Amino acid sequence: MSGGLRMIRKLDQPPKDFADLPLVLSISQVAQVLNLGRDTTYGLIRSGHIRSVRVGRQYRVPKTAVAEYLSA
């Protein structure tokens, strides 16, 4: 890949096992895993229901935060 590291991509298909998810997910990946829309996913992050980290102008969601949301 040219232009630096770009390791976070849209998942080709949802992983069959939670352990197969990357450690940190983008908003689109979280939306895909949870079968939600992008706007709904952003809403859950802004409301604090899903923990996230802001990196510049982008949000990143730790895999553990998705697990916490699902177990709540």
N, C-alpha and C positions, 0 to 999 in steps of 0.2 A: 504494500500500500504506500503510495507516495503522499507526501505532505504531512507526515507525522503519524502518530498512533491513532488509530480509529477502530477500537476494538468493540465498541458497543454498536450493534446493528439490530435491525428488526429480526426477530426470531423467525426462521423459516416455518416452523410449526411449534406449537407449545410443547415444551419438554414433557416427557411422560413421568418424570420424577422431579420433585422439587430440588433435589440435590444437583440436578443438571443445569439449573439456572446460574447465570453469572453472579458474582458477589454483589455487583452494583448494576442496577437496571435503569434504563432511560424511561421517560414517561410513556412512550409508545410501547415499550416492552412490558411495563406494568399493566397498561391497558389491555394488551394482548393476553397476558397471563390471567388477568381477572375477568376477561371477556367484557370489558367496559369500553366506553367511548373515551376519546382524549379529553374532552371537556369535563366529563364526570371524574376522570382520574385527577385532573388538575384541581377540581373542587375538593376532592378528598384530601389532597395534599395541602391545599390552602387552609382548609378547616382543621388540619392537624390530625385527622383520622389515620393518615398514612404518614409516617415520619420520613423526612427527606433532607437532603443536603443540597444547598444551592452552590453551584460552581459557575462563577461568572453569571451569565444569563440563563443557564440551564439548571434543571433540577435532576438530581440523581437519587435513586431510592435503593437503600441497602436491601438485600434479599431478606434479611431478618425482619425488616419493617413490613414486608409483604406478609411474612408468616405471622407477625404480631396482629396485623389487620385481620387476617383470616381466622385467627383464634379468638378474636374479641367478640 
